[in-house]
Amino acid sequence: MLLQPFPKRPEPTSLRRLLTRSTAACLMTVLGGHAVLPVQAQSVSAMAQAEARRRAIQVNKLNDDIERGYQLIDQGKAAEALALFSQTYKDIPNIPMAQESRAAARNGYVVAGCLQAQVLASKGNTAGAIKLLDELLAPEVAPKDARVTVLKQRLEDPDRFPPALTAEHVDRVGAVQTLLLKANSFLELGDYDKAITTFQDVLRIDPYNSAARRGMENAERGKQSYYKSAFDHQRSKMLSDLAQSWEDPVPLTDMDRSALFGASAESLRNKKSGSEIIRDKLRKIILPKVDFSGVTLDEVVELLRVRSRDLDDEGRGISFIISAPPESRGKTISLNLSSVPLEEVLRYVGEMCGVTYKVDDHAVIFVSLSERNGALISRSFRVPPDFIQNAPATDAGPAAGGAADPFAADKPAAGGGLVVRRMGAREFLEGRGVTFPEGASASYNAASNTLVVRNTLPNMEIIEMVVEQATKAAPKMAVIHVRMLEVNQTNLEELGYDWLMGAASLNGKVYSGGGTAGNGTAFNAANYPFTSPAVNPGYTVNGQQVFPATPVAAALAGPLPLGTNTAFPYAGGPVTSGLRTGSYAVAGDSIDNLLKTGSATATPTVAPGVLSLAGVFTNPQFQSVLRGLSQKKGVDVNSSPSVTTKTGLKATVEVTQEFIYPTEFDPPRLPQLSRRSSGGQMIATPTTPTAFEMRKTGVQVEVEPVISEDGRTVELTIAPELTEFEGFVNYGSPIFSPASLDVLPVQAGTVSGYVPLSSPDELITPNKILQPIFKTQKVVTGVKVYDGATVVLGGVIIDKHNLVEDKVPVLGDLPFVGRFFRSNTKQKESKNVIIFVTVDVVDPSGRKVNRDTAAVTQ
């Protein structure tokens, strides 16, 4: 909490005037009151003048320090100003004529002290700030200065400066603010991974920082938005691949095949380290002609740099660095060779100049033999966790302290086992032939699996071989990611017309009208919006009505049910029964359609009507219904199991549900009643399951990886399987009681009669025998995959088109009008199933083997 601005400089007089007054005060103090004998006065006068000059110089210097102290305050250097004013205030003599300088120094002392106290408080050192203010309130400084008192009261206020506030907390707050600013910058740039990592660094410092959590939430939302776009892209790509399957690809030429294999080699080469790439170039670049005559090493290097760029397929060439003494660089080289690798040329040149070369990640370096053998260099290596092995305790030797007592009793090992100790890095490397001259060292950090070595270049090459062998021989594991994608798309477009035509009188004796359904679409009055006014007549006996008339559920001008005695022109029939729509057009002969209805005997239906038109008082009467439908349905499935296992070990991952279903049934038991008039209740026992089976639905993956010695390839025997429950199919059929005929006695006055009654079939039990249908997507194969690569194990593309184009003969061919007597249905069912696998080779610590740098030069 900062104070309000307060005056920093004294106002009465300038510091230069204070210097004059202070000097005069010193002279008067020394000379005043000393009037004695002439000889003694002369001596005292000389001494006083010398003392006056000394004090004048001292005061002048102190006044300069005061001026410099105020300049430091203006520059914001409170600590330096405080130290300067504190010392100056103590050095100024406390005499009457120096009080103004002393007041200026005291004011600067107070101002600098208050500013420094605010700095300490802002850094969490409240105790130190209060201690400094207590020094300013000392009796000899400024015991009653209001500025110091107010500031101290504010610092002692727990609401302004909490007692728990520490300098460490303030430093953490500053670090958190810096990291939050950096993380939000990453978030604005769209680098969500770095933003999340930086927000996690904030939470490591401040575990309850809500701003970091909100920032991570925003980053995840940004990633979700991207992944949604990726989902749309992947779905569109799979549908595009499905459409592309209709293409007949152009065969590859020899040049295309060469480019294809070149790309594979390039992708493999990109995984090599820089030094390996340079060594490959040294072996592959062949110089057709080498003719050196009296040239120096610098000239040879420049020529090889140009020639390597000309002969390199990539056009990059090789960089060279000369780190050799002048006498080696000045030696002349004469060499005449033909068709020789660049590596051999470097060896010959080194022998002639007394130098050798080493290959770094970026260049070839020429060094002297003495430097190669004697200079110490430092390098760090990333090594496997078990790089330095344990040794038995008996190998410790005398280093354990003193010679062993041959008469002492053997001490049993703890737990009865062999006592082991951790070998040191130097001891481990010496056991593998690495020498350590004076000044060489080696250390191993088990937490980060880092080996740091300082040794000569020849020994460093041996260490590189040891590390490389250990890295290749380290236990490796394979992380297998299986991704099974399924995209289903069903598009249905249909448009057609249904016509009904009533009877039309041509001359009063000849009538025309619609036809019959035949083997076309069965007539159903419910498919037409306008109903018929026809009724079934009542039943009368001797003029007395026994049963009333009942309405007939029929379409206007349509065929009437059997028994209707309605005269023309209320007869008629359908005109377009041959035009198929709905499930009549798309045949229900697939399992998918069986699953929709649950039975293979489901009644087909027509497409829904959109618009209708009827002619009631026309001749003939008619009714027309426009039937149309446009449907699109997509189902997408993404199953992504993963498993980690050791090389040569079979692993299985299952994310499944157990589906239990019946397989054997007892037949139904039917009632023995044959007639309804018997009065008994008809009870039947339906089909009863007696045996069951279990089927696992979900994702199952069985995999057995075999990792190569270099860890770059993995041979996989893999069997991913995705099983889904689709639905039930009913293999049973309903059971009905038989139909019966009977008569009902009717008595109307003195007249009696009988009314025939019929009893239709009655449902006793639906007798459902439901069996499940499962869909399985499975691939059993063996592949060889590069580390980190993704390959397609298999898949299937299904593209089914149903096209129905029906028309009424003659009428359907008429221009324009014929469209009203045609029906078109187009259904497209597309399915694309792809199974990917991605393999990552990791070490026991979880690090990817081929993506971490093996050695970093210090």
N, C-alpha and C positions, 0 to 999 in steps of 0.2 A: 504494500500500500504506500504510494508515494505521497510526499508532502506537497503543499502548495508552494509555489516559487517564493523564495525569501531572498533578501539582499545579500549579495556575495562579497561586495567590496565596501570599504569604508568611504564615506562621502565627504568629510570635512576638507581634507587637503590631499594633494597628490603624494605619491610615495617619494618623489624626488625632494619635495619640501620636507617630508619627514626625515629624509637623510640629512638635510642641512641642520634641522633642529636637533636631531640626535647627535650629530657631530659636535654642534655648539654645546649641547648639554654635557657631553663628555669632557670637552675642554674646560668648561666652567667648573665641573666637578673636580677636575685634577688641579686647576690653578687657583680656585677660590680659597681665600683664608690663609695664604702662605706669604706674608711680607716679613722677611727676616734680614739677616746681614747680606751685604752685596755678594760676597763670594758664595755664601750658601744659597742666596736667591738665584744666582746664575746657574748653579748646579741643579737646584730644584726645578728651575724653569726649563732647562734642557730635558730633564727627565719627564716633566709634565708634557712637553711638546711631543716627545717620542711616544708617551703613553696615549696622548690624544690622537696622534696619527694612527696608532695601532687600533684603537677603538673605532676611529672613523672608518678605517678600512673594513673592520669587522661588521659594523652596523651597515655600511654600504652593501656588503655582501649579503647580509641577512635581508635587507630590503629588496635586493635582486631576487633572493629566494622567495620572498613574499609575492613579488610580481609573477614569478614563474609558477608558483603554486596556484594562483588564480587562473593562469593560462591552462594549467592541467585540469582544473575544474571545468573550464569552458570546453575542454576536449573530452570530457566525460571520464577522465582517468582519476576516479575518486581515491583509489588505494594509494597511488603515487602521491597525489596531493596531500592525503592525510599524513603520510610518513614525512613529507617535506615540512608541512605546517607544524607538526608535533615537535620536530627537532628545532625548527626556527623559533617557535614560541619559548622553548626552554633556553635557547641561546641568547635571546634579547635581554639586556640588563634591565632590571626593574628599578629604573630611575625616573624622576619626574618628567624630564624632558624627552624620554623615549617611550612615554605612555601611548602616544598615537601609533607608533610602529608596533608596539606590543598589542594594542587593540586590534590593529589590522591583522596581525598574526593570529590573535585569539579568534577573530571572526572567521578567518580562513580555516582555522583548526576546527571550529564548530561546524561550518558548512561542509567541509570535506568529511568530517566524522559522521554527520547526518546522512550524507549521500552514501557513504560506505556502509552505514548501518542498514539503509534501505536495500543496498545490493545484497548484503548478507541475508537479510530477511527474505528477499525474493528467491534466494537459493535454498531456503529452508533452515538456515543457521540463525534462528531467532535468538537463541541463548547468546551467541557471539555478538549479535547486534545490540542486545540489551547491555552486555558487558562493556561494549564500546561507548554506549551512551552514558553509562555510569562513570567512565573515565572522563567524559566531557563535563559531567556534573560535579566533578571533584572541586573542592574549595579553591584550589589554585588555578582552575581553568574557567569554567562558567557555571557556578553552582545554581544559578537561578535563571538560566537562559530558557525562555518560553519555547523556543523551537525544539530544543532537546527534550524538554518536559512533555510537550504534546506528542512528539514522535514516540517517546518511551511509552506513554499511555496507549497509543495505538498498537504498538508491538505487543503490549501485555494484554490486549483485548483478545480473548479466545475466539470471538466471532470473526475477527479480521485475520488473525494468525493462529490457527489451531495448534495446540501444544504437540500433537502427534506429527506435525509437519517436519520432515527431515530433508537434508540436502539430497539424499538418495532418492527420495520421492519426487523432489523437484526435477532431478535429472531424468527420472523415468517419465515424468509428464512431458518434458521436452522431447525425449526420444519418441514417445507415443504421438505427439503432435506432428513430428517430422514424418513418421511412418504413415500416419493417417493421410497426410498431404500427398505422400508418394503413392499410397494405395489408391486414393481417389483419382490421381492422375492416370494411373494404369487403367482404372475403371472407365474414365472418360475416353481413353484411347482404344478401348475395346480389348485390352489384353487381360482377360478375366482370370487366367491362371496365375499370372504374376500378381494381380490385385488380391486374389484369395491368399496367396502365399504371404504377401506383405501384411494383410489383415491378420493372418495367423501369427506373424511376428509381433503384432500389437498385442494379441491375446496372451502371448508368452510373457510379455512385460506386465500387462494389466488384464488379468483373467476375466474381469467383469466389465470390460469395455463394451458398452452396447453399440457404440458407433461402428466398431469393427464388425460386430455381428450383423448390423444393418447393411454395412458395406458388402459383406459376404453374401447376404441375401440378395442384394441388387446384382452382384456378380453372377450368382446362380440363376437369377431371372434372365439376365442377359444371355447366359449359356442356354437356358431353356428356349429362349426365343430363337437362338441359332439352331438348336437341335430340332425345333419344330420346322424350321426351314429345311434342315437336312432331311427330316422325315418326308416332307413334301417332295423334295428333290429325289430322294431314294425311291419313293413310290412312283413318281413320274418316270424315273429311269427304268424301274423294273417293268412298268407298262410299256415303255418305249422298247426295252429289250424284247418283250413279248411280241410287239408289232414287228420288230426287226427280224424275228424268227421266220417270217414269211419271205425274207430276202434270200436270194441265191447269191452267196458271196463269190467274188472273183478269186480264182486260184492264185496262190502266192507264186511269185517268180523266184528265181535263184537269188536275185539281189535282195528281195524282201526277206528271204530266209537268212541271208548273211547279216542283214541289219538287225533281225530279230535276235540272233545269237550274240551279236555284238552288244546289243542293249543289255542282255543278261550278264555278259562279262563285265560290262561297265557298272551295273548295279552291284555286282560282287566286289569289284575293285574299289568302289566307294566306301566299303566297310573296312578297308585296310588302313593302317596308320600311315602317317606321312613318310616315315623312314622306309617302310615296306614298299610304298609306291615308288620312291626314288630308287631303291635297290632294283625293283623290277625294270625301271627305265634304263638303269645302267647295264642290265643284262640284255635288254631287248634292242636298244639302239645300236645299230651296226654301222661303223664308219667305213665307207667303201675304200678310202685311201687316207693314210696318215703319212705326212712327209714333213718332219721337223728337222731343221738344220740350223744349229746355233741360236736357238730361240730361248728366251727366259721363261720362268714359270708363269709370270704375269701374262706374257703373250700367249702361252699355251692355254691358260684358263680362259682368257677372253675368246680364243678361237673355239674351244670346246663349248662355251656357253652359247655361242651363235649356232654352231653345228647341231647341238642338242635340240635347240628350238626348231631348226629346220627339219630334223629327222623325227621329232616327236609327233605322234599321231594327233595328240591334243593341241599341239602348237605352243605348249607352255615351256618346254625345255627344262633345264636343271640349273639351279643357282649354285655358284661356287664362292667360297670364302677362303682367303689365304691368311692363315695365322702362323706364319713361319718366319724365322730370323732372316735378316737381310742377306747373309751369306748363302742361304739356301735359295732365296729368290733370285740371286744373281748368277747362279750356275747355268751353264748353257745345256740345252737338250737337243740331241740329234736322234731322230727316230723315223724309221721307214717301215710301215705296216700296211697290209691290205685286208679288207673285210674282217675287221676285228671289233669285238664288243667294246663299248665305251669303258666298261669296268676294267678291262685289261689295259687299256691305254692309261688309265689313272694309276694302275699298279706300276707300269713301266716308268711313267713320269716321276712317281714318288721315289723309286729306286735310284734314278739318275740324279735327283736333287737332294737325296738324303732326307726326305720327308715321307709322311704317310697321310692317309686321309681317313676321316670318319664320316658316317652318314647320319645327319640329324633329321628331324621331322620336316625341315624346310630347305636344307641346303647340304652340299658336300663341303666339308671343311678340311683344308690342308694344314697339318700341324707338324712340328718337328718331332723327331723320334725321341729326343730327350724330354720334350714337353709331354709327349704322349705317355712316356714311361714314368715321369717324375711329378708332373703337376697334379695337384689335388683338385678335384671338382666335386660339387655337391649335387645329389639328385634324390628325388623322392619317388617311391614306387607304391602303387596300389596293389596289395597282395591279398591272397585268400585268407580267411579267418584262421585256418590251421597251418599257415605258412611256417611258423616256427614251432617245431614239435617239442613235446615234453621229453625229458630225459630221466632215467632212474637216479635216485638220490646218491647211489654209490659212485656216480660219475663226477661228483662234485670235486673230488680230489682234495688236495691240501688247501685249496682256497677256502674251504669251509671253516678253516681256523685250526692250526696245529696238527701235529701228526697223530694218527689214531693210536689208541692204547691197545697193544696186542693182547693184554691180559684182561681188558674190560669185557664185561658181559655184553652180549648183543642186545641192543634195545629193540623190542618188537615194534613193528610199524603200527601206526594207528589203524585200528579196524582190522588188523591182521593182513593188510594188503601191502603192496609195494609202494613205498614213498616216492613220489615223483616231484620234480622241480621244473620250473619254467626256464628254458635255456635263454640266454641273452642273444641279441641279434648278432653281435660280433662272434660269439662262440659258435653260433649256428653257421655263419658264413665261413668261418675258418675251417669248420669240419667239411666244407665243400670246396676247399682248395683256394679260398680267397685270402690273400695276405694283407696285413694292415701295417703299412710303414708308419713312421713317426708323423703324428698329426692326423692320421686317419681315424675314423670313428663310424659307428653304426648304432642306430636306435630304432626300436619298434614300438609303435603306438597301437595297442590292441583295440582301443575304442574305435579308432577310425581305420584300422587295418592298413596303416601307412608305415613303410620302411624308409627311413632317411639315412643315406650313406654318404660319407665323404671319403673318397679314395682316388687312386690314380685311374687313368682311362683304361689301361689293360684290365685292371681288376674290376672296373665298372662294367666292362663288356662281359666278364664272367658272371657278375651279379645279374646283369640283364638276362643272360641265358638261364640262370637259376630261377629268376622270377617268372620268366616266360614258361619254363617247364612246369613250375608250380601252378601257374595260372591255368595252363592247359590240363594239368592233372587234378586240379581242384574238383571236388564233387560238384556236379551241376544238376540242376533240376529244370524241368520244363513246365512252363505255365501255358496251358492250352485253353484258348478261348474259342468256343464254337458258337456260331451265330446262324440261326435258322430263320430265314425270312420267308413269309408267305403273303402274297398280295392277291386278293380275289376281287374281281369287278364284274358286276352283272348289269347290263344295260338292256332295257326293254322299251321298244317303241311300237305301238300298234294303233291303227285307225281303221274303222270299218262301219258299215251300216247294216241295220236289221229292218226288214220291211214285212208288214202284215197287210194283206189285201182281202177285203170282204167280197161278198158276191155282188156282181154287177149284172143288171138285166140288160140284155142286148135288144130283145124284141118282145119281152114279156114271157117268152118261152125258153129262151137260151140265156144261160147265165155263165159268167166267168168269175174267177176268183183266184186266191192263192193256192199253193200246193201243200204238200205234206213234208214232214221232217225227213222221212226215209232214214238213211244212214248218216244224215248230217246232224246239225245241232238240234238236240231235242227241244221241243217247244215247252216253255214254262211261262205261264201267265205272269208270274212274279217278276219276270225280266222286262215287263212293259209297264209303263206308268199309268196308262189309261185302262180302266177296268170295264167289263161288260155289264149291262143292266139285266142280262138274262137271269132267270130263276128256275129252280126245280119246282114243279107244281105240287100243291098239297095233295093229301089223300082223303077222300070223302066216302062216306057210306050212307046211301039213301039221302044224299044232299046235305048230310051233316059232316063237317070237316073233322077229320080225326088227327091228321098231321098237317101243320101249316107249310106254306111254300118257303123254300130256302134259296138264298142268292147263290149264284154260280161264280166262282173265282176264275174268271176268264178274261182275256184281253179283248178289247173292242174289236169287233169284226173277226175275231179269231175263232178257231174250232171250239165247239162246245163239248162238254163231257158227254159220255155215253148216257142215254136215258133222257136227254133234254129234247123236248118236242117243240122246239122253236123253229118256225118256218123261215124261209129265205126272206130278206137278204142277210140274215144274221149269221150265215155260214161264212166260210172263207178259210184261209190258211197262210202260212209263211211263204214268202217269196225268196228269202235269202238264207234258208237253212244250210245251204252249202258253204256259206262264208264263215270261216272259223275265226273266233277270237277267244281271248282268255286261255284257259287250260285246254280248250279244244285245239287251239293253234299250237301251243307248246305242249307236246305230248308228255304225260307223266310216266315215262318209262325209265327214269333214273332213280338211283337211291335217294338223291337229294329231294326229289318230288315225293317219294314215299315217306321220307322223314317229315315233310310238311303236313301230310295228312294222317300219317300213322297207319295207313292201310293201302293195299294195292287196289282195292275196289272202291275208292272214293269217287263220288259223283263229280264229273267235270263241270266247270262253270264258265260263263261267258265273261267278257270284259265289262267293266262298269259302264253304264250309260251316262253320257254327258249332256245330251240335248235330245228332246223328243218332239215329234210333230204328228198330229192326228187330224184326219178328216171325218167328221161325224155325219154331216148331212150331204156328203158328196156321194157320187155314184161312180165307182164303188167307194165304200168306206176303206180307210187305210190308216196305218200307224207306222211311223218311222222313228228309229232310235239311233243316234250317233254314238258309237262306242269308241272310246279312245283311252290310251294309257301311255304314260311316259315315266319310267322308273329307272333309278340308278342306285345300286347298292354296292358298297365296298366293305370288305372285311380284311383287316391287316393283322398279321400275327408276327411277333418278334420274340423269339426265345433265345437267350444268350447265356447258357451255362458255361462255367469255367472250372478248371481243376488244376492243381499243382501236384506233380509226382516226380519221383526220382527216375533216372534213366534205367530202362529195363524192367520197371515195376508197373504192373497193370493197375489202373485206377478207375474207379467208377463213381459217378455223381448222379444222384437221383433226386428230382423234385417232382414227386408224383402223389396221386391220390388212389386209394384202393376202391375199385368199383366192383361190387358184388352183385351178380345177377343169376337168375335161375336158369338151369339147363334141362331139368327133367320135371315132368308134371304128372299128376294123377288126373285121369279123365273126369269130366263133370258128371254129377249125379242128377238125373232129371226126375221130376215128379211123375207119378203113375196115373194122374188124373187125365182122362181123355175128353171130358166135356166140362164146360164151365158151369152147366146147370147142376153139377154134382155138389156145388156149394163149398168145396174145399179150397183152401188158399194154396196157390201154386208156388212152391218153394223148391229151389234148385241149388245144389252146391256147385260153384264154378270150378274151373280148372285150378288145381292146387299145386304149387311148386314143391318138389321133394329133394332136389339136389341143386347145388350152387357152385359157381366158379368165381374166381377173383381175377380182375384185369387191372393192371396199373396204368393210369392215365397221367400224362405229364411228360417231363423231359428226362431222358436217361442217356448218359454218355459213358461209353467204355473206351479207354484209350491206353495204349502202351507205347511210350516214346523210347527211342534209342538215340542218344545224343552222340554225335561224332567226337573224336578226340579234340579237334580244334574248337568245338562248340559252335561252329558256324551252320551246321545242318542238323536236322532232326528227322529221323525216320519214324513215321507214325503209323500204327495200326489202330484205326479209330472206327467206332460204330456209334454215331449219334442217332437218337431215335426220339421222335415226338409223336405221342399217341394222344388223340383227342376223342372225346365222346361226342357223337353227332346227334344221337336221338334214338328213338325206339321205332321198330316196325312190328305191327300187330299181325301175328300169324294165325290168330284164332278167328272165329266167325260167330256172330250172335245166334242164339238158340231161341226159336219161337214155338209157341204152342200151335197145334194144327187149327185151321179155320173150321167153323161149324155153322150149320144152318138150323133154324128153328122157326116156329110160328108163334104169334101173339094173339090170343083170343080177344075179340072186340065185340062188345054188346052195345048196340044203339037202339034203345027202345025194345021193340019186339023182334028187331033184326039182329042177328049175331053173325060174325064172320071171323076171318083169320087174316092177320097181317104177317107176311113172310119177313123174317129177321135173319140177318147174316152176321156172324161174328168173325172178324178178320183175324189174321195171325196176331198173337200177343207175345211180346218179348218176355222171355223167362230170365235169361242172363246174357250179358254181352259176351261172356266167354273170351276175354282178351288173353292172348298169349304174347306178351311183349318181349322182344329180344333186342338187345342194344346193337348199335352200329358204331364201330370205331374207325377213325381215320388215322393211319400210321404213315409217318414220313421217316424213312430210315436209310442210312447209307453205311455200308460195310466196305472199307477200302484201306489200302496202305499207300501212303504218299511220303515223299521226301521234301521237306520244307526248309528254306533258309530261315535262320534266326530273325525274328521280327517280321517275317513276310506273312502275307495273307493269301491263301489260295482258295479256290472254289472246289469243294469236294464233290458236289453234284447238285442236281436240281431237276426240275421238270417244268415245262411250259405247255399249258393247255389252252387252246383258243377254239371255242366252239361257237358256231354261228347257226342259228335257226331262222330261216327265211320262209315266210308263208305269204303267198300272193293268190288270193281267191277272187273269183268274179262270177257274176251271173252270165251265162252265155248270151250273146247278142247284145243284151242291155249293157253289160260291162265294157263292151267295145265301142260304145257310142262316144262321140267327142263331148267333152265336158260333162255331160249328164252321166256318162259311164262311170265316173268316179264315185257316184252315189250307190253303185252296185258292185263295188270292189272292196276288199278287205286286205290290208297289208299288215303283216306282223314281222318284226325284226328283233331277235334276241341274240345278244352277244355275251357269252360267258368266258371270262379270261381268268387264268390262274398262273401265277409264276412263283415257283418255290426254288430258293437258292440256299445252299448250305455252305457257309464259309468256315475256315479254321485259321486262327492266328497263333503262332508259337513264339514264345519268348524264352530264351535260355537265361537262367538266373543262377547266382551262387547261393550258398546257404544264408547269406545275409539279405537276400532279396534283390541285390543289385543286378542289373542286366550285364551279362558277361562281355558282350561285344560292343557295348555302348559307353563304357567307362575307359578313360585314358589310363593306360598301363603305367606310364612313367611321365613325370613332369620335371623338366630340367629347371633347376634353381638358377 
